[in-house]
């Protein structure tokens, strides 16, 4: 008879030991049991907004621990509902220890800056702040806040977005060392910041008042981005007094008619910038005819011993058939936006040689890729996960590599794009991370085969959380781009269930209250532009009388034909 007693091998644990091992293996570790030091180390890797939002409600220990040690608060892209919960949970006295604060009035969080400072008056909670970012500010609120900047007496770093220089008075910020700003060419106010070391200046606004580019002579690191005609000469002339400058980066997007000249820049650097060790740039320029000899001549001005010593390598991109456009830039590429103007990187001319090709990725800083021509042979580094935003600008630019941009989260399509519905379907299908789409209503109607393509509709409905139907690089809206009362139904049918952010051109203000707000229950932000010839404009009184607006916990701002809503209880 077979002995049915269980046999225990001398080389295996006993049943009791196995049972203990299994039990211990599956028993969870309670976060409450972790030592304080380990919790604080974990929190240091997270945004304080998320830490307070998630851990404050747990128990008294976490509440005390969180409020006592959190000082980095980044509210960019934080929903209004989450922000209100944060304000409810957060001890206002703890704001006295904040060191880093970032707020944004972008299309996802319109009105956030004003809303925040209503809850946390900066007159009471600013003396200790060292890093402050206020980006995408609207002009009306900027006029109120900018005169108060001197209250932030401890600032060492400041970021300001979309500010006219005329709105800024004299700044007395004695500890400020770094400034990042998007503004116009008027910057006389910056003369008071003579202790400034780092400046990132984006000349984006084209204001009508007088221009003046003056930089603090103490600058050691300067990055300038500009698009206006003749701005390149103003920038060049403004650099001659910066004897302390160690690094210079220039993005010239003005499409000058003169060719880039390395000798000219060398003369400026040698005569006026003796400490400069790093020179990075991107120059876009027009040409009537450009031969290989011309390109080699341009490159030769950047191959002198001066540039070799600074290890400044240059590449020039042109198109074999596309007239008039060329781009010359230093490598590695120094900016977060790259425009593609060549039909093949294989024919780009460069001062690099095999010895210098040890760099892993010359385009690792690029986050936005703008495709202006069909490029059959693209640099593989432009297909990596760092490129999050893909912009397609012109017709007939589709190439095979575009269908393998699997890391793209935001897709922008200009009205000049000529794309078949089937190609659009394959493009978005091969973008598993896609959650944001920018285009015009007219273009999207064409791409969806007049909204009849179920395959495309399903893809858009499942993926898109942010929809911008006002996208036009030239801001030249025709009446065809405005959505009417009947046309809005097609948009709602596809995007109403999951879309959280909507920007749209509308032909009637009633579309807001009759269709969009009642139907799109997941909306967190809404920006509408009303057709300028519409006699029935949006007013504050009209909005406050609408039942749907009363029912929603939302704040709104009106600026000419633009009206924005920031919604919390949808």
C-alpha positions in Angstrom: 0.0 0.0 0.0 1.3 3.3 -0.9 2.1 5.6 2.0 0.0 8.7 1.5 1.7 10.8 4.1 3.2 14.0 2.7 6.9 13.7 2.1 9.0 16.7 3.1 12.3 17.0 1.3 15.3 17.9 3.4 16.1 20.5 0.7 12.8 22.4 0.9 11.2 24.4 3.6 8.6 22.8 5.8 5.0 23.4 5.2 5.0 25.8 8.1 7.8 27.8 6.7 6.3 27.8 3.3 3.1 29.1 4.7 4.9 31.9 6.5 6.8 32.8 3.4 3.6 33.0 1.3 1.9 35.1 4.0 4.7 37.5 4.3 5.1 37.8 0.6 1.6 39.0 0.1 1.2 41.2 3.2 1.2 44.9 2.0 3.4 47.4 3.6 1.3 50.1 5.3 2.5 53.6 4.4 1.7 54.8 7.9 4.5 52.5 9.2 7.2 54.1 7.0 9.7 56.3 8.9 9.3 60.1 8.6 12.7 60.4 6.8 11.6 58.0 4.1 8.3 59.8 3.6 10.0 63.2 3.3 12.4 61.8 0.8 9.5 60.4 -1.3 7.6 63.7 -1.1 10.7 65.6 -2.3 10.3 64.1 -5.8 6.7 65.2 -6.1 4.9 68.5 -6.7 3.7 69.8 -3.3 0.2 70.4 -4.8 -0.2 66.7 -5.4 1.3 65.8 -2.1 -1.1 68.0 -0.1 -4.1 66.9 -2.4 -3.4 63.2 -1.9 -2.0 62.8 1.6 -3.6 65.6 3.7 -7.0 63.8 4.0 -5.5 60.6 5.3 -4.8 61.3 9.0 -3.4 63.9 11.4 0.2 62.6 11.1 0.2 63.1 7.3 -1.5 66.5 7.6 1.1 67.8 10.0 4.0 66.3 8.1 2.9 67.6 4.7 2.2 71.1 5.8 5.4 71.4 7.7 7.8 70.4 4.9 6.2 71.3 1.5 7.5 74.4 -0.3 7.3 73.7 -4.1 3.9 74.5 -5.7 3.4 74.1 -9.4 -0.2 74.8 -10.4 0.3 74.7 -14.1 -2.5 72.4 -15.6 -4.1 71.9 -12.2 -7.9 71.8 -12.6 -10.0 74.3 -10.7 -11.7 71.5 -8.8 -8.3 70.2 -7.6 -7.2 73.7 -6.8 -10.2 74.4 -4.7 -9.7 71.1 -2.8 -6.1 72.1 -2.3 -7.1 75.5 -0.9 -9.6 73.8 1.4 -7.0 71.4 2.8 -4.0 73.7 2.9 -3.2 75.7 6.0 -2.8 79.3 4.9 -0.2 79.9 7.6 2.0 77.2 5.9 2.1 79.5 2.8 4.7 81.5 4.7 7.3 78.8 4.0 6.7 78.5 0.3 9.8 78.9 -1.8 8.6 78.0 -5.3 5.3 79.0 -7.0 4.1 78.5 -10.5 0.8 79.8 -11.9 -0.5 79.9 -15.5 -3.4 81.5 -17.4 -3.1 79.2 -20.4 -6.0 77.8 -22.3 -6.4 74.9 -19.7 -6.4 77.2 -16.6 -7.8 80.6 -17.7 -8.0 83.0 -14.7 -5.9 80.8 -12.4 -3.5 83.6 -11.4 -6.3 86.0 -10.3 -8.2 83.1 -8.6 -5.1 82.0 -6.6 -4.2 85.5 -5.3 -7.8 86.0 -4.2 -7.3 83.1 -1.9 -3.6 83.8 -1.0 -3.1 87.6 -1.1 0.5 88.2 -2.3 0.8 91.1 0.2 0.8 88.5 3.0 2.6 85.5 1.5 5.5 86.8 -0.6 8.4 87.7 1.6 9.9 84.2 1.5 9.3 83.2 -2.2 12.5 82.6 -4.1 11.1 81.2 -7.5 8.0 82.7 -9.1 6.5 81.9 -12.5 3.4 83.8 -13.8 2.9 82.8 -17.4 0.3 83.5 -20.1 -1.1 86.5 -18.1 -3.9 88.4 -19.7 -3.2 92.2 -20.2 -6.0 93.3 -17.9 -4.6 91.4 -14.9 -1.0 92.1 -15.8 -1.7 95.8 -15.3 -2.9 95.1 -11.8 -0.1 92.7 -10.8 3.0 94.0 -12.4 3.2 97.2 -10.2 3.2 94.9 -7.2 6.2 92.8 -8.2 8.5 94.6 -5.8 6.6 93.0 -2.9 8.4 89.8 -3.8 11.6 90.9 -2.1 13.3 87.5 -1.8 13.0 86.5 -5.5 16.1 85.0 -7.1 14.2 83.7 -10.2 11.2 85.2 -12.0 9.2 84.0 -15.1 6.7 86.3 -16.7 4.6 85.5 -19.8 3.0 87.7 -22.5 3.8 91.1 -21.0 4.1 94.4 -22.8 7.3 96.2 -21.6 5.3 99.5 -21.2 3.3 97.8 -18.4 6.5 97.2 -16.3 7.8 100.1 -14.2 11.2 100.2 -12.4 11.8 96.9 -10.5 13.6 96.8 -7.2 14.4 93.1 -6.8 17.9 93.1 -5.3 18.3 89.3 -5.1 17.0 88.5 -8.6 19.5 86.6 -10.6 17.4 84.8 -13.3 14.6 86.2 -15.5 12.6 84.4 -18.2 10.1 86.7 -20.0 7.9 86.8 -23.1 7.5 90.5 -24.0 8.0 93.1 -26.7 11.2 95.0 -27.8 10.6 97.7 -25.2 12.7 96.8 -22.1 14.0 100.0 -20.5 12.7 98.7 -17.2 15.3 96.0 -17.2 18.0 98.6 -16.5 17.2 98.5 -12.8 18.1 94.8 -12.6 21.9 95.4 -12.7 22.5 92.3 -10.6 20.9 89.9 -13.1 23.0 87.0 -14.3 20.7 84.9 -16.5 18.1 86.2 -19.0 15.8 84.3 -21.3 14.0 86.9 -23.5 11.3 85.9 -26.0 10.3 88.9 -28.2 6.9 87.6 -29.1 4.7 90.7 -28.9 4.8 93.2 -31.8 3.7 96.3 -30.0 3.3 99.7 -31.8 5.2 101.8 -29.2 8.9 102.7 -29.5 11.5 100.0 -29.3 14.5 99.8 -27.0 16.7 96.7 -26.3 19.0 97.3 -23.4 20.5 94.5 -21.3 22.0 94.6 -17.8 25.8 94.7 -18.1 26.1 92.0 -15.4 24.5 89.3 -17.6 26.5 86.0 -17.9 24.0 83.9 -19.8 21.6 85.3 -22.4 19.0 83.5 -24.7 17.0 85.6 -27.2 14.1 84.4 -29.4 12.5 86.8 -31.9 10.4 86.8 -35.1 10.0 90.5 -36.1 11.5 92.0 -39.2 14.7 94.0 -38.6 14.9 92.7 -35.0 18.2 90.9 -35.8 20.0 94.3 -36.3 18.5 95.6 -33.0 19.7 92.5 -31.2 23.1 92.5 -32.7 23.7 96.2 -31.7 22.4 95.6 -28.2 25.1 93.0 -27.4 28.2 95.1 -27.6 28.1 96.2 -23.9 27.9 92.7 -22.3 31.5 92.2 -21.4 30.6 89.6 -18.7 28.6 87.3 -21.0 29.7 83.7 -21.0 27.0 82.0 -23.1 24.8 83.4 -25.8 21.9 81.7 -27.6 20.0 83.4 -30.5 16.9 82.1 -32.3 16.4 84.4 -35.3 13.0 83.6 -36.7 12.6 86.8 -38.7 13.6 85.3 -42.1 16.3 87.9 -42.9 17.2 88.5 -46.6 20.9 88.6 -45.8 22.9 85.4 -45.3 24.3 84.5 -41.9 27.9 85.6 -41.5 30.1 83.9 -39.0 32.9 86.5 -39.5 30.6 89.3 -38.4 29.6 87.4 -35.2 33.3 86.5 -34.6 34.2 90.2 -34.8 31.5 91.2 -32.3 32.5 88.4 -29.8 36.2 89.1 -30.0 35.8 92.9 -29.6 32.9 93.1 -27.1 32.4 89.6 -25.5 35.8 88.5 -24.2 34.5 85.9 -21.7 32.1 84.2 -24.1 32.7 80.4 -24.3 29.4 79.1 -25.7 27.7 80.5 -28.8 24.5 78.8 -30.0 22.1 80.0 -32.7 19.5 79.3 -35.3 19.2 81.6 -38.3 16.4 81.4 -40.9 16.9 83.3 -44.1 15.5 83.9 -47.6 17.3 83.4 -50.8 16.6 83.7 -54.5 19.1 81.2 -55.7 21.4 79.2 -53.5 24.0 76.9 -55.0 26.3 74.5 -53.3 29.1 77.0 -53.6 27.0 79.6 -51.8 26.3 77.1 -48.9 29.9 76.2 -48.6 30.8 79.9 -48.6 28.3 80.5 -45.7 29.7 77.6 -43.8 33.3 78.7 -44.3 32.6 81.8 -42.2 31.8 79.4 -39.3 34.9 77.1 -39.7 37.6 79.5 -38.6 40.0 78.6 -35.8 37.8 80.8 -33.5 34.8 78.5 -33.9 36.9 75.4 -33.7 38.3 76.4 -30.3 34.7 77.0 -29.1 33.6 73.7 -30.5 30.8 75.4 -32.4 29.6 73.1 -35.1 27.1 74.3 -37.8 24.5 72.7 -40.1 22.7 74.2 -43.0 19.4 72.8 -44.3 17.9 73.6 -47.7 15.4 72.0 -50.1 16.3 70.7 -53.5 13.1 72.1 -55.0 11.7 74.4 -52.4 12.9 78.0 -53.2 13.7 80.8 -50.9 14.0 79.1 -47.4 17.1 77.9 -45.6 18.1 77.3 -42.0 21.5 77.5 -40.4 21.9 76.3 -36.8 24.6 75.2 -34.3 24.8 71.7 -33.0 23.8 70.4 -30.6 20.5 72.2 -31.2 19.9 74.6 -28.3 16.2 75.3 -28.5 12.9 73.4 -27.7 11.4 74.1 -31.2 12.8 72.9 -34.5 11.4 73.6 -37.9 12.0 71.2 -40.8 12.8 72.9 -44.1 14.8 70.2 -45.9 13.6 67.3 -48.0 16.5 65.2 -46.8 19.0 65.4 -43.9 21.4 63.4 -46.1 22.0 66.5 -48.2 22.4 68.9 -45.3 25.8 70.5 -45.2 27.6 70.6 -41.9 31.0 71.5 -40.3 30.8 68.2 -38.3 33.1 65.3 -39.1 33.3 61.7 -37.9 35.3 62.7 -34.8 32.5 64.9 -33.6 29.7 62.3 -34.2 30.1 60.8 -30.7 27.2 62.9 -29.5 24.2 60.7 -28.8 21.5 63.1 -29.7 22.0 66.6 -31.3 18.2 67.3 -31.0 17.5 66.1 -27.4 16.1 69.5 -26.4 13.5 69.6 -29.1 9.9 69.3 -27.8 8.0 70.8 -30.7 8.7 69.7 -34.3 7.3 71.8 -37.1 7.2 70.1 -40.5 7.1 72.6 -43.4 8.1 70.3 -46.3 8.1 66.6 -47.1 11.3 65.1 -45.7 12.0 61.5 -46.8 15.2 61.2 -44.8 14.7 62.7 -41.4 17.3 62.6 -38.5 16.2 59.7 -36.3 16.8 61.8 -33.2 13.8 63.9 -34.1 11.6 60.8 -33.6 12.5 60.2 -30.0 10.3 60.5 -27.0 11.3 64.1 -26.2 9.2 65.4 -29.2 5.8 65.8 -27.7 4.2 68.3 -30.2 4.0 67.7 -33.9 2.9 70.6 -36.2 2.1 70.0 -39.9 1.9 73.2 -41.8 1.7 72.7 -45.6 0.2 70.4 -48.2 1.8 67.3 -49.5 4.3 66.8 -46.6 3.3 63.3 -45.5 6.3 60.9 -45.2 6.5 57.4 -43.9 8.4 58.4 -40.7 5.5 60.6 -39.6 3.4 57.5 -39.0 5.9 56.3 -36.4 5.8 59.3 -34.1 4.3 57.2 -31.3 5.3 59.6 -28.5 3.5 62.6 -29.8 0.9 64.0 -27.3 -0.2 67.1 -29.3 -1.0 67.3 -33.0 -1.4 70.6 -34.8 -2.7 70.8 -38.4 -2.7 74.0 -40.4 -5.4 74.8 -43.0 -2.8 74.4 -45.8 -2.6 70.7 -45.0 -3.8 68.4 -47.9 -4.4 65.0 -46.4 -6.8 62.2 -47.2 -9.1 60.9 -44.5 -7.5 57.5 -44.6 -4.1 59.1 -44.0 -5.4 61.1 -41.1 -6.9 58.0 -39.6 -3.6 56.1 -39.8 -1.7 59.1 -38.4 -3.8 59.4 -35.2 -4.2 55.6 -34.8 -0.4 55.3 -34.7 -0.2 58.0 -31.9 -1.2 56.1 -28.8 -0.2 59.0 -26.5 -2.2 61.6 -28.4 -4.5 63.7 -26.2 -4.5 67.1 -27.8 -5.6 68.3 -31.3 -5.2 71.8 -32.8 -6.8 72.6 -36.1 -9.7 74.5 -37.6 -13.3 73.4 -37.8 -13.2 73.5 -41.6 -10.1 71.3 -41.7 -11.4 68.8 -39.2 -14.6 68.5 -41.1 -12.7 67.6 -44.3 -10.4 65.2 -42.5 -13.4 63.3 -41.0 -15.1 63.0 -44.4 -17.8 65.5 -43.4 -18.0 63.7 -40.0 -19.1 60.4 -41.7 -15.9 58.3 -40.9 -16.8 56.2 -37.8 -13.2 55.0 -37.6 -11.8 58.5 -37.2 -14.7 59.6 -35.0 -14.0 56.7 -32.6 -10.2 57.5 -32.5 -10.9 61.2 -31.8 -13.5 60.5 -29.1 -11.3 58.0 -27.3 -8.1 60.0 -27.3 -8.6 63.8 -27.5 -9.0 65.5 -24.2 -8.0 69.0 -25.4 -9.5 70.3 -28.7 -8.5 73.7 -30.2 -10.6 74.6 -33.2 -9.1 78.0 -33.5 -5.7 77.0 -34.7 -4.3 79.1 -37.5 -0.7 80.2 -37.6 -1.6 83.4 -39.4 -4.7 84.1 -37.2 -6.6 85.0 -40.4 -10.0 83.5 -39.7 -12.5 83.4 -42.4 -16.2 83.0 -41.8 -15.8 79.3 -42.8 -13.9 78.6 -39.6 -16.7 79.8 -37.3 -19.1 77.1 -36.0 -22.8 77.6 -36.3 -25.7 76.3 -34.3 -26.2 73.3 -36.5 -22.5 72.5 -37.0 -21.8 72.4 -33.3 -23.8 69.1 -33.1 -21.1 67.2 -35.1 -18.5 68.4 -32.6 -20.6 67.5 -29.5 -21.4 64.1 -31.0 -17.7 63.2 -31.1 -16.1 65.1 -28.2 -18.9 65.7 -25.6 -18.2 62.5 -23.6 -14.6 62.9 -22.7 -13.2 66.3 -23.8 -11.9 68.5 -21.0 -10.6 71.6 -22.7 -12.2 73.3 -25.7 -11.2 76.4 -27.7 -13.6 77.3 -30.6 -14.7 80.0 -32.9 -18.5 80.5 -32.8 -21.0 82.5 -34.8 -23.5 83.1 -31.9 -23.1 83.4 -28.2 -26.1 81.2 -27.6 -24.1 78.2 -28.6 -22.2 78.6 -25.3 -25.3 78.3 -23.1 -27.6 76.2 -25.3 -25.2 73.6 -26.5 -21.6 73.5 -25.2 -21.9 74.0 -21.5 -25.1 71.8 -21.0 -23.7 68.9 -23.1 -19.9 68.8 -22.5 -20.1 67.8 -18.8 -16.4 66.9 -18.6 -15.2 70.4 -19.6 -12.7 72.0 -17.2 -11.9 75.0 -19.5 -13.6 76.7 -22.4 -12.4 79.5 -24.6 -14.6 80.9 -27.3 -14.1 83.6 -29.9 -17.2 85.3 -31.2 -17.5 86.4 -34.8 -16.6 90.1 -34.8 -19.5 91.1 -37.1 -22.0 89.6 -34.6 -24.0 92.4 -33.1 -24.9 90.4 -30.1 -21.6 90.5 -28.1 -20.9 88.6 -24.9 -21.2 90.7 -21.8 -20.7 90.1 -18.1 -24.3 90.9 -17.4 -25.6 88.5 -20.0 -23.5 85.7 -18.7 -24.5 86.1 -15.1 -28.2 85.9 -16.1 -27.8 82.5 -17.8 -29.1 79.6 -15.7 -26.4 77.2 -16.9 -23.7 79.7 -15.8 -25.4 80.1 -12.4 -25.5 76.3 -11.9 -21.8 75.8 -12.7 -19.0 76.7 -10.3 -17.0 78.6 -12.9 -15.2 81.9 -13.3 -15.1 83.7 -16.6 -13.2 86.6 -18.2 -14.1 88.7 -21.3 -11.5 90.4 -23.5 -12.9 91.9 -26.7 -14.1 88.9 -28.8 -12.5 86.3 -26.4 -14.4 84.8 -23.5 -12.9 82.1 -21.2 -14.4 79.8 -18.6 -12.6 77.9 -15.9 -15.0 75.3 -14.6 -14.8 73.1 -11.5 -18.0 71.2 -10.9 -18.8 69.8 -14.3 
